[in-house]
Amino acid sequence: MTQSAPPSQAPQPATQSAAAPTPPALDSSQLLGGRKQVAINHGGEMYSLRLTRNGKLILTK
């Protein structure tokens, strides 16, 4: 009588059970408050968020 080997117990790959949460959305008018440019302090560094004549946003350091 021969014994069969037990089935392999290889680890299963992890699967994501839920999608990543959607980050909150802000309207640009909330950030700019009617202005054409605002300064943003991020980690001790100053950035400038500017609204162009064409309605585009530019973020510069």
Secondary structure, DSSP 4 states (H G I P E B T S, - for coil): --PPPPPP-PPPPP--SSPPPPPP---HHHHHTT-SEEEEEETTEEEEEEE-TTS-EEEE-
